[in-house]
Amino acid sequence: MSTLIEELAAAKGIASDYVDAWGHPALVSPESKAAMLRAMGYHVDDDDALLEQLQTEERQHWLRPLDPVQVVRVGEPLVIEIRLPIDFVNDELDWTLHLEGGSVSRGVMTPIDGELVGVAEFPDLECQAYRVAFAPVTEAGYHTLNIGEEGYEEPLGQMRLIVVPASCYKQPAIANGRKVWGPSVQLYCLRSRRNWGIGDFSDLGMLVEKLADWGAHFVGLNPIHALYPANPESASPYSPSSRRWLNVVYIDVEAVPEFQANAALKAEVAGADFQRHLATLRASDDVAYTAVTQTKMAMLRKVFDQAALTADRQAALDAFVAEGGDSLLQQATFDAIQASLYAEGQNAWGWPAWPRELQEYHLPAVAAWADAHANDVAFFLYLQFVADEQLADADRRARVAGMVMGIYRDLAVGVSEGSTETWANRELYCTQASVGAPPDILGPLGQNWGLPPMNPGKLFELAYQPMIDLLRANMRSCGALRLDHVMALLRLWWVPPAESAAKGAYIYYPVHDLLGILALESHRNQCLIIGEDLGTVPEGIDVTLKESGVHSYKVFFFERSKQDGGYISPTHYAEQAMSALTTHDMPTLKGFWQCDDLALGRQLGLYPDEEVLARLYADRHEAKQRILDSLHAHGVISDKISRDVNWVGMSTDLNHGMQIHMARGHCALFSTQLEDWLEMDKPVNVPGTSTEYPNWRRKLSRDLEDLFADKALAALASQMSRARDEAGR
């Protein structure tokens, strides 16, 4: 049976080996392969059951004349595999191609005239597979191919044919060589004099307008996916409940039309007690998620319960709900159930902690619950409508202000274990596995991110519709989309339950199909694509991503070289890329220079021993000297700054010099951090921690009104704009 498991693992994309972080080949154990197959739903612990399962799968495959989906580039040769019982292969069959735009092509073909590529024999029939050539399709889109026999209304087989452009969309200005800059921000971090203790969509609208005046052409966001309104301390934007819907805590309550029309609620908010409460929420250094969320949700529920929607608003809400379909209803139902269970005193962190009859969306008890609590479900539908409306308004403000890209969003690599997505799509998500990373130098046991992966086989059976829906939702109201861990399009490291991440394996995904769909959706939504490709990158995938029009990610601190003073000059970076000095997973510039992250890591117990920490300090000292050498070599900092790192602390001149150095680079896009503008030292996230450090909470040190009144920051922005313009000439 071990041979069967090996063959099945290979067929299901489970890698038998990989290259580890030290550059050495590593083997995946048979036990790990079995665990991966078990997570995919195979009966690997019962030989007879597994054989029966595989025989059933094989028969179903051969009795399905066409695959559920095929992806092909515009104008490329179109060759379709057709599987039929041997009695049909000599028949003249009709084919019909329904193009998405409405036109129809028809013809006839005889399978046996094609290339024989496979034969399968069963006790009661024999099947053959042929590759049949069709004329290339020149219209991109989601088309449908049917084959059938003359005189029969029902087709023998049907396939979704996805015809895609060769590469992703770029704004004309970017395609013509313009180089732009903008900040990447954590929306929740924004302070303002009017928000309710957390950055919101109105803050975002203000931010894009002010930054456009300062020469920026985009604002990058953290994932703004739906989290858990009833469990607000689950605040990681990278462990969402649903990636198709929005985090409703970002709603600006006072901008909701139904609030503005309610004099009594406006008076309540304007009252001294309420304003004192808001002032307390604004004043905290970290987002007080529970207090903020409870305050917002309580007021929004009053708004909803007392709302008298105008005819136009009701029509817009109805249209939004209809467009959202089952996915939106699932999200609203999930949020309503969780809120109800928490109100009853249960620790309902996710569906695994719910009563058994409510643990899957499609169970009858869930439908009965939703009917009995229709108004609660409607409330959460309304919140998604308002959030979508406010995000769209911020996007509109960016475009009116003249930004080339405007808002760029971030798509997380997965969802958390107890999420809406896993609750409603149990067959798609492998809940008996988790996405993570194999062992590396700083993490000798590997990483387990607690994110159940999609089953690539099920994704194919569903004709990639879940991925299409996901991309469309995240390309809404933005001009660019960043894919966190873009390698997920190629492979993901799966970790079996209750095991070390070291016992995981890479599972491969249909990368060319997924990149094609990404390109199609990016053109339809006029959305540039950025792929976060840090860390281990398999050989050849960088070329594939580049050819597909995906912008890579260049972080200065990782771009070391023996030339250019010790670090690769940003003028030598690839043009089809976004450059940055730091990211949300790294220390700020000031924190890096002061080694605050290393001191914090020691305090949190992130390093196995003092020897490792000593090596990290030595490496940091060398890195800082190389950075100083590089900056002096390029003439971006004053000669008054010493060339000996032992005498150089982080200063405004050094900070700004590093940012201008990056702005002069060759990348089409340069992303800066508002934390570095404000010379902050505390990180927003410390990888490898959960409750040990208050991740995803730290606010900016100044409010937006003060920031945009700062002439020194205005001058820095002006310098970056000039540097970008000069780099584009």
N, C-alpha and C positions, 0 to 999 in steps of 0.2 A: 504493500500500500504506500510505502514511502516514495516509490517511483511515481505513483499516481499523483501524490501531493506535490512532488517536484514539478511534474508536467503541468498540473493545474495552476500552481503558483506562477510559472513562467507565462502561461496563457492569460492570467489575470493581471499581469504587469508587476508582479512582485519580484524585485531585483534579488538575485542570488549573491551579489557582492556590490561593493562600492569603494570609493577611495576616501579614507578618513581624513581628519583635520591635519594629520601629520604627513599626508601624502602617501600613506601606505595602503595597500589593498586589504580590505576587510570582508570576511564572509558572513552571510546571514545564516543562522542556524536553522535546521529543519523545524525545530520547535517554534521559532519566530514565524516561519512561513505558515505553519499550521495555525498559529494564532491570528495571522492576517486573514487567512481564508475563513477561519471561524467568524471573525468580525464581519466578513462579507456574506455570511449566512450559510456557509458550507458545513456539512456534517462530518468534519474531519475526525471525530472521535468514534464514528460508527462506520466500519468499512462497507457494510451492505447498504446502509442508508446513503452513503456518499456515492457509491456506484449507481444506485437507482437515481439519485439526484442528477448526476452527470449524464446518464443515459436519457433522462427526460429533457434536460437542457439541449442535448445534441439533436434529439428528434425535433424539438420545437424550432431549433435553428434551421434545420433542413426543410421543414415544412413551411417556413416563412420565405416566400420567393425573393423578397427584397429586404435589405437591412432597414432599420427604422430611419436612418439618416445617413447622408453622405455630404461632405463638404468639399467644394472644388473652387478654385480661383476663376475669376472671370476670364473667359476665352481659352482656358486650358482644355486639353482633350478630356472628354467625359466618357469614362468607362464604368459600367455598372455590372456588378455581379448578380446574376439571376440564378436561383436555385429552384428546381422543379422535379417532381416525380418523372421518371424516365419516359412515361407515356406522353408527356407534354412537350418534350424538348424538340420534337420535330414539327410541332404545330406552329402555324403562323399566328403570332400574337399581336394584338393592338397595343400601342403605347400612347399615352396622353400626358403631355407636360403642361400643367397649369402654372403659369407665371404669376407671381404675387401681384403684378400690375394689372392682371385681368386677361391678358392674351393667352391663347391656347395653341399648342403645337401638337400635331398628331402624326402617327406613322405606323408601320408594321415592321416586325422583325421576327426572325426564327432563331431561337436560342442556340440551336446546334451549329449555326453559322459562325458563332463566336468561338472563343478559345476555351476549351475544356480545362477547368482548374481544380475540379474536385469531384469525388464520388463517395456516396455513403450508402451502405446497405443495411436495411433493417429486416426483421423477420417477414414483414408483410409488404415491403416495397423497396425500390432502389431509387435514389435521387442523384442528380448530376448538377454541377454548378458550372456556369459559363460566364465569361467576361464578354460583354456586348458593348460595342462602341456606338456612341451617339454624337451628334453634332455639338460642338462647344456652345455653351450658353453665355451670351454676352451681357445679360441683364442681371445685376446683383440683386439678391433678395432671397426670401424664403418661398421656395417653389414646391410643387407636389408632382411627383411622377407616379402614374398608374400604369400597370400592365394588366391585360385581360384578354378574354376570348370574345370574338365577335358574337353578338346576340345575347351576351350576359351582362346584366346591369352592374352586378358587383364585380369589382376588379379582383384578379388573382392576388395582386400585391400592390402595396402603396409605400412610397418612400418620401420623406421630406428631403428635398435637394436644396442645400444652402449654398448659394453662389456668392462668393465674397471678393472684395477688392484685395489687391496684393499687399497693401500696407495700410496702417492706421491714418486717421485724419490729422492734419496740421493746419492751424490757422494760416491764411495766406501770408500774413506778415512774417510768421515764423518760418514758413516754407521758403520765403524769399530772403532769409538770412538775418532778420531782425533779432536782436538779443535783448531779452527783457529780464527784469528782476521783480521780486515780491517776497513778502514774509510768509513763513509757515507758522501758523498759530494753533494753539489748543483753544478752541472756542470757549470752553468753560473757564479758562484762565483770565478772560478779559474783565477788567474792572471798568465801570463807568459810574457816573453820578446818578444814573437813573435806573440801572438794572437791579434785579432782586437778589443779588449775591452770587450770581453766576452769569457768565457771558451769554448773550442771547442773539437771536436773529436780527434784532434792531441794532445791536452793537456791531454785528457783522456788516450791516448796511452802511453804518457810519464809517466803519473801518475801510471798506472798499472805496468809498467816496473820498475820504481824506487822503488815503494812500495814492489814489489816482492823481490827485492834485500834486502829490510829491513825486510823481513819475513812475510809480509801480504799475505793473500790468497784470498782476494776479495776487490772490491771497489764498494760500494753502491751508486746508483745515485738517484736523484730526478726523477719524471716522465719526460721523454724526448719526450712526445707526441707532435703532431703537434699543434701549436698555431695559431697565425694570423699574417703572414708576413706583411700584409697591415695595420694592427692595432697593432703595436708592444708594445704599452703600456699595452695591455691585456696580462700580463706576468705571471700570476699564472700558474704554471705547473699542478695544481690540478683543473683547469677550462679550459681544452683543447678544441680544435676544433674537433680533432679525436684522439682516443687512438690507432688506428691501424697504424698510420703513424708518421713520425718523425718531430721534430722541426728543420727546415732547417737552422735556424740561428746558429746552432752548427756546420755547415759545415766550415772546414778550407779551405778557398778559395785558398790559395797558394798550397795546397796539391792536388787540382783537376788536373788530367792529362791534360785536355784541357787548363787549365791555364798555366801549366808548358810548354806546347808546343807553347804558344803564346808569342813570344818575345816582341811584342809591349805592351801587357798588363803587362807583367813582368816589363818592363821598366817604365810604368806608376806608378805601385805600388812602385817601388824602388825610384821614384822621391822624391825630398826634400819636396814638398808640401804634397804629399800623406803620407809620413812618419811622418810629423809633425801632420797631422790629426790623424793618428793611435796612435801616442804618447799621444795625448790628450784623446783619447778614453780609452787607457790603464790606464792613470793616475787617472781617476775619481774613487772615493770611491764606488759609486754605478754604476751598469750597465746603460749606457745611451742607453736604448733600441731603441729609435727612430733613433738616429744617427748611432748606430752600425748596425741596420737592414737595413737602407737605404744605408749605405756604402757597406755592403755585397751584398744586392740584386742588386744594380747598377752594381757592378763588375761581379757578377755571370751572369747577363743578357748579358753583353758584352762577357763573356766567351761562353755562350750558342749560341749567335747570330753568333759568329765568329768561332765556333768549326767545325772542320773537323774530325769527329770521325773515328777511325780506324775500320776496319771490325770487329775485335774482340770486340771492345767497343760498336759498334752499335748492334752487336748480343746480348751482355750482357744487354744493355738497353732494347732491344726489348723483351728479355726473362723476364726481371724484370717487364715490363709493362704488359705483358701477364699474368704473375703470379699474379700481383696485381689486375687484373680484374676490375670489376665495382667499387669496393671500392676505388682503386687508382685513377681511372678516376674521381670519384666524388670529391675526395680531390683536385685534380689538377684543376678541373672546378670551384669549390668553391673559391679556392685561386685566380684564374685568374679573376673571376667576381668581387670579393671583391677589388682586386687591381685596376681594371678598374673603379669601382664606386668611390673609394677614389681619383683616379686621376682626376675624373670629379668634385671633390669637395663635394661629398656626405659623410655624416657620416654613413658609411655602416658597423657598428660594428658587425652585424650579419644578417642572412637572414631576420629576421622580419623587418629590416629597408630598405630592398631592394625593388625595384619595384615589384608590386604584381605578375607580370607574371614570375618573377625569384625566387619566394619564395619557390619553391619546385623542387627538382632535376628532377623529372619525368615529369615536364611540357614541352610542345612542344617548348616554347620560350627558354628554357635552352639549349635544343639540338641545336636549330638554332643559339643561341649565341656561343656555343662551336664550331660549324662548322665555323662560321664567324671569330672566334678568335683562330683557331687551333694552331697557333704558340705560343700563350700565354699559352694555356693549356699544350702544349708540354714542355714549359719551366719549369712548376711546376712538371711535370712528371720527367723531368731530375733532378731537385733538390732532389726529393725523392730518386731517383736512387743513386745519389752521397752521400746523407746522409746515406743511408743504407750501401753503400760500405765502408764509413769511419768508421761507428760504427763496422762493421764486422772486419775491420782491427784492431781496438782497442781491440776487443775481441780476435782476433788471437794473438796479442802481449801479452795479459794476459796469454793465455794458453802456448805459447812458453816460457814465463818467469817462468812457473812452478806453477802458482796459482792453488789451488785446485778448487776454484769456479770461479774466474775471476770476470767479471762484474756481479753485481746484479741490476736488473732494478726494477722499481716501477710502479705499475698499479693504476692509479687514480680511484676513486669510480664512477666517472661519467664525463659527458661533459657539457659544458656551453649551455645556452639556444639557442644562435644563431649559433650553431656549424655545421660543416659539417655532423656529425653523425645524428643530429636531422633533418637537411635539407633533407637528402637523405633517412631517415628511419622514416617517420612521423607516420607510424602505430606501430612501435616498441616502440618509446619513447612517454611517456605521457607528452606532453608539457604544460598541464594545471595543473601540480603539480611540486613540487621541492623536492629534497632530503634535509634533514636537521637532526635536533636532538630535542628531547623533552626538556622541561624546566629542568634546573638543578640549583645547588646552585649559580654558577657564572653567569648563563644565565637564569634568571627567566622567560623570554619570549620564550626560546628555540632558535634554530638556523635554518636559512634558507640558504642553500649553493648555491642556484641558479642552481642546476643541475637536469634537467628533468630525471626521472627514467625510466628504461625499464619496459614495461608491462609484468609481468610474464606469463600471459596467451598467449600473442603473441609470447613470447620466446619459449614456449612449442609448439605452432603451427608451428613454424619455425624449429622444431626439434633441438633446441639449437644451430643452425648454427652461429648466431651472437656471442654467447659466445665462441664457438670453434674458430672462426676466431680471436676474440679478444685475447684469450690466446695464440694462435699460434704466432700472431704478436708480442706479448710482451715477448715471450720466445725466440725470435730470437736474436742471437748474445749475449748471456749471459749464466751464469751458475746458476743463481737464480733469482727468481721473488718475490717481496714483494707485497702483496695485501693490498692496503690502505683500512682500514675499512673492514676487512675480514668478519665482521658480515653481510655485504651486501649479502653474499651467503645465509644467513638465512632470514634476514628481513631488511627493510629500513623504516625510518621514512619519510613519505610523508607529504608535507605541501601544502594545497590548495592555489590557487592564491589569492593575496590581503588579506591574512589572517595571523594572528600571527602563529608562529610555534607551539604554544601551542595547536592550533586547528587541529593538524595533527593526524596521526595514523600510526601504524606499518603495513606494508604489507609484507606478508611472501612469500618467494621464495622456490623452490624445492631444498633444501640444499643438500640432499643426491645425487640427480642427478648431481648437479653442482660440488660437491666435487669429484664425480666419473670421470666426464669429466676433471676436473683439474688434477686428478691423471694420467689419460691416456695421456694427453698432456705433463705433466711433464716428464713422462718416455720417450715419443717420442723425446722430446727436451733435455733430460738429464738436467733437470732444477729443482733445489731444490726450495721448496715453503716456504715463510715466510708470516704469517698472522698477520697484525697489529690488535691486539685484545685488545687495551686499552679501558678504559671506561666501560660502562655497558655491561656485558656479561651474556646473559640468561643462566639459569641453564641447564647443560648438554651439551651445545654446545662446551665447552672446551674439554670434553672427545671425542666428535665426531671429532673435528679438530685434536686432538692428534692421534686418531685411523686412521685418513686419512693421517697421515704423514706430516701435516702442522706444521711448526715451529712457536711457539708462540713468543711474543714480551715482554721482561722484561725490564722495565725502572727503574733504581735504585731508583730514587726519589719517585716512586709510591709504592715501595715494603717495606712498613713499618711493624714493628713487635715489640712486647714487649720484644722479645729476641734479641740476636745478637747485643746488644748495641743500639737497637732502629730501626734498619733496617735489613731486612732479609739478611743474608749473601749470596753473589753470589754463594758460594759453595753449597747452599741449593736450588738454582734455578733448574728448570727442564732442563734435558739435551737437549731435543728436543725444543730448543728455541734460539732466538737471544737476547743477553743482550746489554744494552746501558745505559750510564749515562744520556744523554739528547737526544732530538730529534730536528728536524727543527721547531717544534711548541712550543719549550720551550726555556727559556733563556740559554745562554752558562753557563759553570761552574762559570766563573767569574761573569757574570751577576746575576746568582742565588745567589751566596754568598754575593754579594753587594746589593741585592734586587733591582737591576736596573729595572727589569721587573715590580715590583710593583710601583716604581716611575713613570715609563713610562705609565703604565696603568692609574694611577691617572691623569697624564698630558693629556692623550687621552680620559678621561672620561669613562673608561671601567667599573667602579664600581659604584653601585647605590648610595652609601653614604659613609661617613668617617668611620662609624661603621664597615662596611664590610671590608674596607681597613685595619682598625686597627686589625681586627681578622686575616687577611692574614699576616700582619707583625708579629703578635704574633706566628702564626703557622710557619712562616718561621724561626723565631728565635729558636723555639723548634726543628724544623727539622734540622737546622744546628748543634745544640747541639747533637742531636741523631746521626747525621752523624759523627761528631767528636768522639763521644763515640764509635761508631761502628768501625771506622778506628783504633782507639787506641786499642780496644779489639782484633782486628785481627793483630795488629803489623805491619801495612803497612805504617805508618808514624812515623817519629822520635819522641822520647820522648821530644825533645827540643820544639816541637809544643805544646802549652798550651792545657790543657784539658777543659779550660773554653772558650766557643765560643766568649765571650765578648772581648777576647784578641787575637783572631785569624782572620786575614784577609786572603783573597785568595792569595796564594803564589805558586811559581813553585813546591815546595816540596809537598804542599797539593794537587795541581792539579795532579801531576804525581802519588802521592800515591793513589788517588781515581781511576785513570785509571788502575794501577797495581792491585788494589783490585778487580776490575771487571774482569781483564784478568785472575785472578786466579780462577774464578768461574767455575761452572759446565756446563753452557750452551755450546752447540757445537759451537756457533758463538758469537763473541764479536765485537760490532761495536763502534768505537770511532769517534770523530768529529775533523776535521782539525782545526776548530775554537778554540777548547780547546787546541790543540797542540800549537796554536799561542797565547793563552791566550787573546782572543778577548772578548769584553763585549757586543757588539751590536748584537741583534738578527736578524736573516734573515727574520723572519715572526712573526707577532703578531696576534694570532687568535682573531677573533671578530672585525677586522679592515679591511678596503679596501683602501680608499684614505687617511685615517687619518695617515697612516704610510707607508713608502716606502717598502712594502713587496716584497720579491723575487728579490731583487736588490743588496743588500750589498755584496761587494766582500771580499775575504780574504785579510788580511792585508799585506801579502808578496807574492811574485811571487814564482812559483814552483822551479825555479832555486835556489833561496835563501833558500827556505825551505829544499831542499835536500842537501844543503851544510852545514846545521846546525848540528854540532856534538852532541849537546845536544838532538836534536830530534831523531837522529840516535840511541843514547843510549837509549832513551825512547822506541823506536820501538824494540830494542834488548831485553829490559827488558820484554816487552809485549810478545814477541815471546817465551822467556824462560818460562814465567808464563803460557802461553797457553800449551806449551809442558809438563810442570810439571802437569798441571791440567788434561791432557789426559792420564797420566800414571796410 
